[in-house]
Amino acid sequence: MSVLQDARSMADDLVSLRRRLHREPEIGLDLPRTQEKVLAALDGLPLEITLGRSATSVTAVLRGGAPRGAGAAGGGAAPSVLLRGDMDALPVWEHTGLPDASTVDGVMHACGHDLHTAMLVGAAHLLCARRAALPGDVVFMFQPGEEGWEGAQRMIDEGVLDASGRRVSAAFGLHVFSAALPGGQFCGRAGAITSASAMLRVTVRGEGGHGSMPHRASDPVTAAAEMVLGLQTMVTRQFDVFDPVVITVGVLRAGTRRTVIPDEAIFEATVRTFSAGTAELVERAARRLLRGIAHGHGVEVDVEFAPERPATVNDAGTTALAARAVAETFGERRYTTLDHPLACSEDFSRVLAQVPGSLVALGAAMRDADPRTAPFNHSARARFDEGVLPDGAALYAELAARALADPTG
């Protein structure tokens, strides 16, 4: 049978694993129950497994059995390819109403990482069954802590890129989306596919007083409100629309009662950019704007700007390989080249900053939902179509096999 046929024959197992992961989600770098489920799902396969030291990661190496190709790196040394799936959930109360919803209060797989994990397990089974035909090694990277915990960097620091005994020649990741993309559609692009992210934290310090006499106080709330709106205007008036900037304020705190002007107001924002030069300009412009508004209101301001992740930049060659793999496995209509990057961020960017590779997006909107209006990833109501699990597993396997067959491509 073909890889795709084999993947579809294991659909029930993939759905079962995904649901077990979904019902018992975990946050951050310490995912003991998730790690246990992954190890159980890999049990019996011919894999060399290493567990993380600083986090509950799982690295599994499959040694290919085919003769090494003449183009292999290192004068005949077998090439190796990395496949990555992230495993952590989010601090979100699930409100999907599904029978297999999270059983952990305040924690949910709202970004689809449970699907990524199940797909990567499926790919491990598919590739192990084809071990004799692989002219190189496959590194399976089961990663905790993607959601702001620098899990990818921890695994890199612990040697995941060299787990097979040599640096991987290519790396691939998949990411599902509950909305925006048509269900079952694979999407990619060479160059930046997701944005860089940074944290902006602003503390406005004034002088509190009675709400009925604002002229006898220095109100930090009105200054903070103007700053929030000013940042939006700054984006539209100081930055090129073809090199986008997104600033979203997600935290805004001030005061204890409506009749009291507080001494302090705080807000935090996420900043998304797609080029290093623009990221630097945003920081300088934001600091200048915020200090100017504070001066105009007679208050003080502390501005903290902290880069978090670089943009995820896809290599042209491996992205072309992914496009061919989708077209030849699922049909040409199943792959779309994105016109623009996605304004979300990914710590797979840490991997692609060191080795060539590609992140592929996969639409996983429910079949009864309109992807244009369905709840997006990170929503408490985000739902993902489990029907994409076999296709994701098959594509992972195809990417590894094709990259090993042409390690210089």
FIZA-942675 format. One record per residue (C-alpha): residue in one letter; x, y, z. Coordinates in steps of 0.2 Angstrom, whole numbers, plus 5000, padded with zeros to 4 digits. Layout:
// residues N
AXYZ;...
//
This chain:
// residues 409
M500050005000;S500550184998;V501050295012;L499350385011;Q498450225011;D499350155026;A499050325035;R497250315032;S497150135038;M497750195055;A496550335056;D495650265071;D497250245081;L497750425077;V496050495082;S496050395098;L497850465103;R497250635099;R495750625110;R496750555124;L497950705123;H496550825121;R495650765136;E497150785147;P498150935141;E499651005150;I500551175149;G502351225147;L503951125148;D503350995161;L502150875152;P502350705161;R500650635156;T500850685138;Q502650615137;E501950455144;K500650445131;V501950475117;L503150345123;A501750215124;A501250255106;L503050235101;D503250075111;G503949925100;L504550035086;P506450025081;L506850195088;E508250265098;I507350365111;T508050505122;L507150605135;G507450785139;R508450845154;S507751015156;A505950975150;T504850825146;S505350815127;V505550655117;T506850635104;A506750475093;V507950425080;L507550305066;R509050225057;G508750205039;G509250035031;A509450075012;P511250105005;R511850285007;G511650394992;A513150464983;G512550644987;A512550615005;A513550735016;G515150695024;G515950585011;G514650445012;A513850475029;A512050455029;P510950615029;S509650645042;V508050735042;L507050815057;L505150805059;R504450915073;G502850905083;D502451015098;M501450945112;D500951085125;A499251165128;L498651335133;P497851415149;V496151415141;W494451355148;E493751245134;H491951295128;T491751185113;G490451075121;L491250915112;P491150745121;D493050735121;A493350905128;S494750945141;T494450875158;V495750995166;D495051155172;G495751305163;V496851205151;M496451165133;H497351115117;A496651265108;C498151275096;G498051105089;H499651035096;D498750875101;L498450845082;H500350885078;T500850755091;A499650625084;M500250655067;L502050635071;V501750475080;G500850415064;A502350465054;A503450375065;H502450215062;L502450245043;L504250275042;C504750125053;A503750015042;R504850085027;R506450085037;A507349965024;A507050095010;L507650245019;P509450305014;G509650405030;D509050435047;V507450525054;V507450625070;F505750645078;M505650795089;F504250795101;Q504350965109;P503551035125;G503451225128;E503051295111;E501851425118;G503051555125;W504151435135;E505651425122;G505451235121;A506251225104;Q507851315110;R507951195125;M507951045114;I509251125102;D510351165117;E510150975122;G510650925105;V509150875095;L509850945079;D511350815080;A510350675088;S510750555074;G512650585076;R512750725063;R511850885060;V510150865051;S510150925033;A508350975033;A506851005046;F505051005043;G503551055054;L501651055052;H500351175060;V498551155059;F497251295059;S495451295065;A494951435053;A495651555040;L496251405028;P495051285019;G494851125028;G496150995021;Q497151125012;F499051125014;C499851295012;G501651365012;R502851495005;A504651525004;G505351655015;A504451715030;I502951615034;T502551675052;S503051835061;A504351875074;S503551925091;A504052035105;M503352085121;L502952265125;R502552315143;V502052485148;T501852555166;V501152735167;R501452815184;G500352965189;E499653035205;G498052965211;G496553065218;H494653085219;G493753035203;S492653195205;M494253315204;P495453245191;H496253425190;R497053385207;A497753225201;S498953155187;D497853025179;P498852875172;V497252795165;T496852935152;A498752935147;A498752745145;A497152755135;E497952875123;M499452775122;V498552615117;L497652715103;G499252805098;L500152645095;Q498852595082;T498952755073;M500852745074;V500752575064;T499752645050;R500752805048;Q502552755051;F502752585043;D502652515026;V501052425023;F502052295013;D503152255028;P501752235040;V501752275059;V500352215071;I500252275089;T498852205100;V498552255118;G498052105127;V498252165145;L497552325153;R497552355172;A497152505182;G496252555198;T495152475211;R493552585211;R492652695199;T492752845210;V494652835213;I496052895201;P497452765203;D499252805204;E499752675191;A499052595175;I499852455166;F499652375149;E500452235139;A500552205120;T501152085108;V502152155093;R502252055077;T503452105063;F504152015048;S505952085046;A507352125058;G507452305052;T505652335055;A505752255073;E507052385078;L506152525071;V504552475080;E505452475097;R506252655094;A504552725087;A503552655101;R504752715115;R504752895107;L502852895106;L502452835123;R503752955131;G502953095121;I501153055127;A501753035145;H502653205144;G501053285137;H499953215151;G501253255165;V501553075170;E502952955170;V503152805159;D504252645160;V504352555144;E504952375142;F505252295125;A505852115124;P506052015108;E505351845110;R505451745093;P506151775076;A505151755061;T504951585054;V505851585037;N505651445025;D507051385014;A506551394996;G507251214991;T506351125005;T504751225002;A504751174984;L505050994990;A503551005001;A502451074987;R502850934976;A502550804990;V500850874993;A500450884974;E501050704970;T500250634986;F498550724987;G498350814971;E498950984965;R497351074971;R497851024989;Y499251144990;T499151334990;T500651454990;L500251595003;D500351774996;H500851845013;P501551775029;L500451725044;A500451855058;C500651725071;S502351665078;E503151495080;D504751435090;F505051315075;S505951475069;R507351425081;V507651265071;L507451345054;A508751485060;Q510051345060;V509551215047;P508651235030;G506851175031;S504951225030;L503451245040;V501851195031;A500151255037;L498651135036;G496851195036;A495851095050;A494251185050;M492751075054;R491751025039;D490151105046;A491051265049;D491451415037;P493351435039;R493151625036;T492051645052;A492551495063;P493451525080;F495251535077;N496751445086;H496851495104;S494951525106;A494051435119;R492851375105;A494151325093;R493751155085;F494851055074;D494350915061;E495150755066;G494950695048;V496650785043;L497650675055;P498050535042;D498450665029;G499650755041;A500550595046;A500750545028;L501450715023;Y502650705037;A503250535031;E503350595013;L504350745017;A505650645027;A505750505013;R505950634999;A507250745008;L508350585012;A508250534994;D508850704988;P509850775003;T510650904992;G509050964984;
//
